[in-house]
Amino acid sequence: MPGCLSYVVASDPKDPEALWITEVWDSPVSHKASLGLPAVKEALSKGRPLIAGFGERFETNPLSGYGLSSTSTRAA
């Protein structure tokens, strides 16, 4: 997806029913634009019934990571 540098889905070792999704975007603008793409809208509408709820949402500023350039500034 344009602007998406990393997308990781991980299980929660303390809660087998929970997932952690970490996305790294080149900018908040790219992330927001992705939400308007038809494929993303379709995936969200299919996935929403499977989601019991959302916990907290965290935004971070990546400092480094495999595959990330020094211009990577946000994760959502």
DOLODO-537925 format. One record per residue (C-alpha): x, y, z. Coordinates in steps of 0.5 Angstrom, whole numbers. Each point is the difference from the previous one (the first is absolute). Example, Ala and Ser with C-alpha at 12.3 -4.5 7.8 and 13.67 -1.06 7.14 Angstrom:
<sites>
{site {25, -9, 16}}
{site {2, 7, -2}}
</sites>
This chain:
<sites>
{site {0, 0, 0}}
{site {3, 7, -2}}
{site {3, 3, 6}}
{site {0, -7, 5}}
{site {7, -2, 2}}
{site {-2, -5, 4}}
{site {-6, -4, 3}}
{site {0, -5, 5}}
{site {-5, -5, 3}}
{site {2, -3, 7}}
{site {-3, -4, 5}}
{site {-1, 2, 7}}
{site {4, -5, 4}}
{site {-4, 2, 6}}
{site {-7, -1, -3}}
{site {-1, -5, -6}}
{site {-6, 4, -2}}
{site {4, 6, -1}}
{site {4, 3, -6}}
{site {5, 6, -1}}
{site {0, 3, -6}}
{site {6, 5, -2}}
{site {0, 4, -6}}
{site {6, 5, -2}}
{site {-2, 5, -5}}
{site {5, 6, -3}}
{site {-5, 5, 2}}
{site {-7, 1, 4}}
{site {-3, 2, -7}}
{site {2, -6, -3}}
{site {-4, -4, 5}}
{site {-6, 4, -1}}
{site {0, -1, -7}}
{site {1, -7, 0}}
{site {-7, -1, 4}}
{site {-3, 3, -6}}
{site {2, -5, -5}}
{site {-5, -5, -2}}
{site {3, -6, 2}}
{site {2, 2, 7}}
{site {-8, 2, 1}}
{site {-2, -7, -2}}
{site {5, -3, 5}}
{site {-2, 4, 5}}
{site {-8, -1, -1}}
{site {2, -8, 0}}
{site {4, 1, 6}}
{site {-4, 4, 4}}
{site {-5, -5, 2}}
{site {6, -5, 3}}
{site {3, 6, 4}}
{site {-3, 0, 7}}
{site {3, 6, 2}}
{site {6, 5, 0}}
{site {4, 1, 5}}
{site {5, 6, 1}}
{site {3, 3, -6}}
{site {7, 2, 0}}
{site {4, 5, -5}}
{site {8, -1, 1}}
{site {6, 3, -4}}
{site {4, -6, -3}}
{site {8, 2, 1}}
{site {2, -6, -4}}
{site {-2, -7, -2}}
{site {2, -5, -6}}
{site {-3, 3, -6}}
{site {-1, 7, 2}}
{site {3, 6, -2}}
{site {2, 5, 4}}
{site {-6, 4, -3}}
{site {-5, -4, 4}}
{site {-3, 4, 5}}
{site {-6, -3, 2}}
{site {-4, -6, 2}}
{site {-7, -1, 1}}
</sites>
